[in-house]
Structures are given as structure tokens and as C-alpha cells.
């Protein structure tokens, strides 16, 4: 530390570029500080530092290494602790860590190996105008940074860490139970599903919400290692629909299910809402580009004679975009589709008897989802959870019907089937004998050009946009993308694939290769700053990665099958 303070004293009152003299490694009593990047000027993106601490000092023994999930829970815990101390002390004016939200996921903010814990931070180096304030910088590095590490890391609450490890153990145990018993989602009794606002992922206050209560016919009991006995509603594989009046909690339930692909922190209210990790939320997305996707299962015989076995457009309609979204997720390997009628194209979801009578099938290119949903499950083992408010014809194809009434679910499957028998639909199924083939595309990765002038650009602009070269990829309709750090990781992964992965394998295989690389080497591997602070990233699922790739408007497909 003394060498760093000496250098800061030497550059005091000099021009801002002199801060580059402090880049390097500095030894403190209990940790090592690495200053990796110095911001270009006081108004640029902040400088980046890393702090390495020996595991023995922190007493991080083998309990943190029993599984990959425990390692992620450990790094998540320390990222949360550092973030709490920074905000408590009001140091967030100049110090920042990519602190987690409600989800527990792998992040680059903290790394754990066999010897050290590595804390990655951003820091605004002080200046007046463009003149270095060396004395103030000395105070930051000699007082605030060591105090933050002492409070958040060295003196961490070991009991709280153990509780987080045990929580993740229980969440993984539920996931294993679902897989073993052919369930696709579990919502524990007592869960708080609604959020405090439309822009917050934090739970609504308990006194304002109705705790989840499972219907007895759909209730299961799961024994997990630490929490013991849990009860809740579990939905089997197949076609499940959620019905009920407006404002009674249908979409809230589906939203909780869709984010159940991630583990959540304690006191989130949804920490025991667990969903098949491959479940994908699908919606209509007018205007998106589609490149070389086989949508013939849903759309064929277009009036312009355009082929739909390898369909492309720069401006997809609602129905076409929803068909493409489904087929792309199937290509990527989803085993469950999550659909809300509110965000779907009506003509994609159903065509009733009156419309069939007026518009003959040979004049209608769209085969509605209602006529494919069962064959999708029977042939490809892909389940569906669907919120329906106005299309009772779905009773005919549902395996289970859950009704939400004043935020409380009930199993109305038998009633729905009785209604379907009593009021028989006059509509005719418009599907063929099978679902149809799934896409298997090879991407031409040369079409991904990150160059912007003499430099390359691959970065996130918030959660909803990726700046890639001279182009912007709009990912705002990918609902299970939950933070900008995931978006940043996607940008880096796309650049990594285009450079490092051969393009003679199909997209699905490419995604599996990348998953294996990150699983083995960590997120740092895809960063352009390997060996230094890698930037703020959080691990996306392969489904959100593929969705971003598919929305790149310059995407080229080499071949189709």
C-alpha cells in the first residue's frame, strides 16, 4: 500500500492522464490490490480494480466447493455483502460493484478459485476538472477500500453464508425432484408472487399480498436437505392452462413461473418457486427480423409463394414472429413453452369456427397453436403452460386447468372438460398428422462484424440493447433476460464465438460448446480483458444468448436442415 500512496503523492495536482502511473499490483496487509484500468478522463467510464484475498484468511473451506451451485452461491454472497457496505457507507458516489438482484447467478463481480477470493470493482478516481486530487485518492485507497474489505469480506457473517449455501442446496434438490417426477414447475405454499411495482423485482409487502396456497389435488410434498418438508403446487409435463378473471393473478403466476428458471435469494418470496431451467417465455414481437427459420409447422402456403421451410423477413408480423420465436427456442432445446394470451398474436393462438367458415383453410396460411400444442408434447416432449382469458377452446387440448380466483389457485380440470363436452366446439383442427420438423441451422459467424472504425464494439446499452459494431441488437422482448450484466455477457460471448468457434457445427451445438467452455473456465474466458477485471457480466442461459443471435439483423445462415 505504501508504494501506491507514494505514487499518488507524486502525481498530486498533475493532469488526469498521470493516474496511469498507479496501474499495477500493490500488497496490503490482508489482500492484494490490482489496478487494471485507468479511466481516460474524469467523465469517462470508471477505472477498474481487483482485490484478491486468501481463502484461508476467510475460512472458506470445502463446504463452498461441494458443488458448482455452492461456488456460485458463495461468490453471490460476497458480491451482495460488498454492495451492502458500499451503499450503507454512501461510497457509491465513487465505488461500485456489480451487485446481484433477486436472482442468484454466476457473475464476474466475484471469482473464487482454490486459493483466493477475487473482488472486482469500479472506482472513480478523484479530480477537480482534469487535475488529479492525489490526497483524496490516497484517502480512498488507504481508508475506504480497506474498510470495505474488512467489513464486507474479512469479517463476513459465516452464519449468513451457510444459510445461503443451504438455500441453494434446497433449490437444487427441488429441481432434481421435478426432473425425477416429470414435473415442470413447483410453487411452494406461502410464496409471495407479486412484485412491489412494475419496475421492481422485489416482493410486494406481505401485508399487501396473498400468500400462495396450493389446491389439494395438485399439491406435492418435497423433502429437501435443510428446510425439511415443503408443500406446494406442482404442474406435470403436458399442456397446462391457467384461467381466471382479469386482475385475479393469472399473469402474476406465470411471471413467477418464468423467472423460476433462476434461483432466488432468501426473502424474495419466490425462493421456492422453481421451474424447469429450459423453460422459455414466448410472445409476439412485431417488426423483428427472422433469418432462415423453418416455421412451416405453423405457417405455409403464403400468397406470394414464399417458402417457409427456411423463412426470412426484416419485418415479421405478430403471428410470424411468434412462430419464429417458438421454432428458435425448440432449435435451442427448450422443453417447456410459457405463453400469455395477453402478449400473443390472436390469429396465431386460435381460429374459431366462425372465422373458419368465412375464411377457408386454403386461404389461411396460419395453423394456430391450439392445433399443434398436443403434437408438440407427444412428438418432442415439449410442454406448455399457457395463460388463457378468452379462448375456451383450449379446454379441449389441456391436460390440466388451473383457475386463479382472488390470487388463489384451484384445479378446475374436470369442470373444464365437462364444459368442453357440454358445449362442443364447432371449430375443426387445421393441423396435419404431426408437428413437423425442427430447425437445425448453421450460422455464418463471419456475418457478425464487431468493427466500428478502427476499433471493435460489443457491449450492452442497458438491459435491452446490444451495440455490436455499427449495429444495435434489440433484446427488449426477451423477457427472461433480467439484468444488463447478462446482456453485456451476451455481447462478449457473441464476439467470442465469431472468433473462436468453428462454424461447421449447427447453432445448437455451438451453444453447447460455449456452455462447456464457460463451465470449465468461467465467464472471464469470454471477456476481451482476460487476466484483468473482465467487466461486469452475469451468465445468461443459452436460450437468451440464441435469442440475441437470432435478432442480429445482419445474421446470415449458411444452410438449413
N, C-alpha and C positions, 0 to 999 in steps of 0.2 A: 504493500500500500504506500510505503514512504516514497518509492520511486515515482508512483503516479502523482502523488501530491507535489513532488519536486517539479515534475514536468508541467503540471498545471500552474504552479507559481511562475515558472519560466515564461509561459505563454500569456500570462495575465495582461489584459489590455491590448493584445495583438489582434490582427484581423482574424475573422472566424476560421479561415482555412488552416490556421495554425493548430486547431484542435486535432488535425491529423497526426500530430506528434505524439498523441496519447494512445494511438492504436497499439494493441499488443496484449501481453499477459502479465498480470500482477498478482503477487501472492499476499493474501491476508492471513490472519491467524487461523481462521477456521474454514476458509474457502479460497478458491482461485477465481479471479475476475478476468474475463476475456473481453476486450473491447474490439469488436469485429468490424464495425462500420461506423463512419462518422458522417453525419448529415452534411450536405453541401453548403447550406446556409441556415440561419435560424428559422426560416419559414418552410424549409423542406421537410420531407418525412423524417421522423426522429432517428437518432443513432441507435445501434443495436449492440447489446451486451449479453454475455452469458456468465453464469455463476455456477461453478462446479463444487460440489460438497461431497466428501467421502461418506459412503453409506454406513461405515462403522460408527462414525460420529452420530449419525441419525438413528442408529439401531434399527436399520431397515433390513431385517433378517429374511430368511427363506419364506416366511409367510406371505411376502409380497410377490414371490416368484412362482407360486404353486400353479398358476395358470396365466395365460395371456390376459384374460379378463381382470385378474388381480393386479397385474402390472399397470394396465390402463387405469384401473380404479385408484392406484397409488399416485400416478402422475396427475390424474384429475384432482385428487385430494389436495396436492401441494399447489397446483395452479389456483384452486379456489382459496386456499389459505393466503397465498401471496396477494391475490386480488383483494381479499377482505382487508388485509392490513394496509395496503396502498390506499384504499378508499376511506378506511377508518381514520388514517392519519392525514387525509387530504393531500396526499402526494401525487394524486392522479393528474395534477397540472403538468408534471414533468416525467412521471414514471408510469409505465403501462406494461401489463402482461395480458396475453390473450386469454382472459379468464373464462371458464366454462359457463354455459347457461344452465338450463334444466336437465340437459342430456349429459350422460357420462360417455365420452367417446375419446378415441385416440387423438391427441393434439401434439403439435410440435412445440408448444409452450413449455413443456417439461419433458425431459427424457430420463429414463432410468436404465442403466446398464449394470453389469455385475460389480462395478466398483464405485460409481458415482451417481449422484442426482444432479441433473443439469437444468438450471432455471434460465429461461430465455426471456429477456426484457427489452423494451424500447425506452429510450431516455432522451429527453430534450435537453441538450447542453445549453447552459445559460449564456445570454449575451445582452448587451444594450445596443440596439441596432445590429451592426455586424461586428461589434467589438466584444471580445471574449471577457466574461466575468469569471476570472480564474478562482478567486476566493470563494465565490458562490458554488462553483463546480467542486472545489475541494470539500466544501461542507456536504454536498450531495454524496460524494464518494466515501467520505470518512465518517459520516454520521448517519445519513438516511438509509443508504444501501445496506450497511452492516446491521442496522437496527431492524430493517425489514426482514433480512435473512434470519436474524436471531429470533424474532417474534413468530414469523410465519413458518419457518422451516426447522431450525435447530431446536426450538422449544415447542415443537408441534404437539398437539393433543393426541397421544398414542391411542387413547380410547376411541376418539372420533375416527381415526384412521381405521382401526379394527372394525368399527361399525360399518364403514363404507365398504370394506372388503367383504364383510358378511352379507351386506345388502346385495352386492353384485353376485356373490355365490348363490343366493336365493333366486335372483333373477335368472341366472343361467340354469338353475335347477328347474324353474318353471318352463323355460324354453325347451329343455330336454324332455320334460313331461309332455308338452304339446306335440313334439315330434313323435314321441313313442306312441301316443294315444290318438294320433290323427286329428288333432285339433289345430285350428289356425289362429285363435286368439283367446286370451283369458283376461277378464276384468274382475279384479278382486272386490269382494264386498267391502264397503267403506271407502272406496276410492272417490276422490273428488275430481270429476271430469272437467267442469267448466273452468275457463281461464278468467283472470281478473279484467281483461279487456281484449279488444280485437287486435291490439298491437303488443300484447304481453303474453309470455308463455308461463307466467307464474299463476298458481292456483287462485281461484276465487276464494275469498274468506269463507271459512267453514260455516259461519252462521248465516251466510247468504246462499249456500248451495245445499243440494240434496245428496247425501252420500249414496253411492251406488248400492243397489240391493238386487241380487240375482233372483230370477224366477226359479222355483224349486226344481222344475223339470229340466233346466239347463245348468243346474248347479253341480259343480265338482269340488272335491276336496283334494288339495295337494299338500303333501308334507315336504317342507323344504328344510335344509340343514340347520338354519339358525332361527328363523321366525316360527318354525314349527308348522302348525296346521293353518292353511289358508283355504278359504272358500270363495267361490265367485262363479261367474257365468263363463262357460267355455263354448265356443262355436265349432262344430265339426267341419271337416272338409266338405265341399259341395257348394250348393247355391244357397246363400243366406241373405234374406232381405230384412231391412229394418223399416217399419212403417210407423205411422202416428200423425197426429195433427201438427200444424205449424207451431213452432216455439215450444214443443214438448221434449226436445232433446235428441232428435234423430241425428242431426249433423254433428252435434257435440259428441255423441257416442262414436260416430265414425271417425271424427278427428282424433279422439283419444286412441282409437284402434290404429289409425295410420301412423301416429307417432310412437306407437308401441313397438315399432321395429328397433327403436333405440332404448337402452336402459336409461332410467331417470334417477336423479338424486333423491335422497331422503327428504320427506316433507313436500315433495312435488304434488302429491295427491294421486299421481298416476304411476308411482314407482312399481306397483304390481299390476299394471296394465301391460301385458306382454303379447306381442304379435309375431307371427312367422316373419323372420328377418328378411324374407324375399318379397313380402307383400308390397304392392305398388299402387299408389293413388293415380287414377286416370281421370282425365277431364277433356272437354272440348277446348281447342286452342286455335281459334280463327287467325289466319294470317301467317302461321308458322310455315317454314319450308320443310319439305319431305324429299328424301333422296333415295331412290331405288328400293322402296319397301314393298313387299308383297302384301297388298291389302285386299286381295281377291276373295278372301273369306267373307268380307263384308261389302265390298264394292266391286261391281263388274258391269260390263256392257254399257260403258259410258257413251253418251250420244256422239261424241267426237271420235269414237273408235279408239281412244287412248287405252293402252294396255295397263292393267292394274296388278300384274304379277311382279312388276318392278316399277312401281309408280313414283313419279317425281312431280313436284309443284313448288312454286315460290310463294303461293298464297292459298293455303289449304282452307277449305270451308270447315264449319264446325264438325260435321259428320266425318269428313275425310280426315281431319286432324285427330279425332278421337279414335278412328280406326287405326291410323298410323301409330298413335301412342300405344295402343294395345299391342299391336304386332311387334313394335320395337321392344316393349317390355318382355313379351314372350320370347323374342330372339335372345334377350339378355338372360333369361332363365327364371323369371318370376313364377311363383307357384300360387299366387293369390292376387286378384284384382280388387281394388277398393273403388267404388263408384258412387257418386252422389248425383241423384237426378237433377238437383239444382244447378250443377255445373256441367251438365251433359247436353249434347245436341238431341233435341226431342226426336227428330226423324231417324237418328241413329239408334235410339233406345227402343222405339216401338213404332209400328204402323198398324192402326186399329182397323176393324172390319169395314168401317165406312170409307176410310181412305183407300183400302184395298179394292173396294167396289168401284170407286171413282177412277183411281189410277191403277191400271193393270200392272201386274208384276213385270211384264216385258218392257214397260215404260219407266220402271223404277230401278235404278242401279244399286240401291242400298238394301242389303239384307240386315234387318235390325238385330241388335244384340240379343233381344229376347229369344230369337230363334237359333242362337249359337251358344248360349251360355251353358246349356247342359252338355252339348257335344264337346265343348272346350274342357269341361271337367272330366267327362268319361274317356276322351281320347288322349288328353295331355295332362291330366291330373292337376289342372289349374282351377282353383276355387274362386268364388266371387262373393264379396259382401257388398250389398247394394242398398242404398237408401232410396226408398220409393215413397212418393207422396200422392201421386195421381194416376198411376198405371197399375190397376188391379189385375191386369192380365198376367203380371209376373207371378201371381199366386200359382198358376199352372206349372211353372218351372222351378218353384222354390222347394228346397229340401227343409228349410227352417224359416219361420217368420217370427220376428221379434217386434212387439209393439211398444213404443215409448209413450207413456201417459204421465204427464207431470213429472218427467225425468226418471220415472221408474219403469223398468222393462218387464214385459210379460211374454210368455210363449203362447202365441196365437196360431201356431201352425195348423192345428186341426180345424179351428174355426175358419181359417183362410181357405183350407182345402174344401171344407163344406160349402163355403160361398162359391168357390170355383165350380163345384159340381152343381150347385143350385142355379147359378147364373152362368151358364156355359157361354164362353166367348164364341163369337161368330168369325173371329179372325182365323186365317189359315197360315200355318207355318210356311215361311218362304225359304227355309234353308234346305240344302241338299241332304245327302245321307251322312256326310261327315263334316268336320270343322274346316278342313283344308290344311295345307302345308304351312310351316312356319318359315320366316325369313332366315337366311344364312348368308349374310353379305361379307364381302371382303372390302375393307376401306382402303382407298388410295391415300396414304398418310402424307404424300407429297402435296396434297391439296391444302394441308394445314401450314400456312405461311405466317410465322410469327414476326417477320421483319417489318419494321416501321422506320424507314430511312436507313441509317447506318446501324441502328440498334434493333433489339428484339423486344416485343411487348407481349407478355402473357400474364395477366393479373386480374384480380377481381375489382369491380367497381360496386361496392356494396354486396349484398347477398344476391341480387337479381341479374347482374350483368357481368360478363367476362370480356375484357379488352384483349383481343388476340390479333396481333399485327395491326392492320388498319381496320379491322372489323370488330363488331360487337356481337356477342352471342347472348341472346335474351333467354334467361333461365327462370323468369319470374313465374311461369306456370308450373314449375316443378315443385310441388307442394311439400315434398318430404326433404327438401333441402332446407336446413334450419338455421344456418349461420353463414356469414361472409367468409369465415375461415375455411369452410368446406368448399365454397366457390373458388377461393384462392388455390386450394389444393387441386381442384379440378383443372384450373388453368395450367398449373405446373405439370400435372400428370399428362395432359394432352400434349404439351411440348415434349415431355419425356418420351412418350410413345412414338411421336413423329420422328424422333431421333434414334431411339434405342431398340424398338421392337420391330421385327420383320413384318412386312405387310402381306406375306404369303399365307397367313392364317386368318380364319374368319374373325369378325369382331368379338364374338362371344369368347373365343379362345384368347384373343388379345387381352380382354378384360381379366380373364383368369390368370394369365401370366403376370400382369401388373399387380393383382392381388397377392400373388405368391411373393413377388419381389418386395412389396411393402411389408408384408407379414414377416419376412426374413430380415430386412434391413431397416425398416421404419420409414416414416414419412420424409425424413431428411434426404433419402435417396433420390427423390424426385425434385428436390429444390435445386435451383441454379447456384446456391451458396453452400454447397456441401463442405462440411468441416467447420462451418461458421454458424452463426444464428441463421436458421433456414427460412425465416419469415414466418408469419402467423398462418398455420394451416390446421385443419381438422379433417379427419379421414371421412371421405364420402363413401357411400355404398357404390357398388359397380353400376347400379341402376341409374343413379343421378349422374354419374360420370358418362354413361352411354347416352342419357337424355341430352346432356350438353353437347356431346359429339354430334348427335343427330340434328341439333339445331344450328349448327355452323352452316351458314348459307353457301359457303364455297366448297362444302363437302362433295367429294367425288367417290363413287362406288366403282370398284374395279370389275366385279362380276356378281352375279346373283345365283342363288340356287334355292 
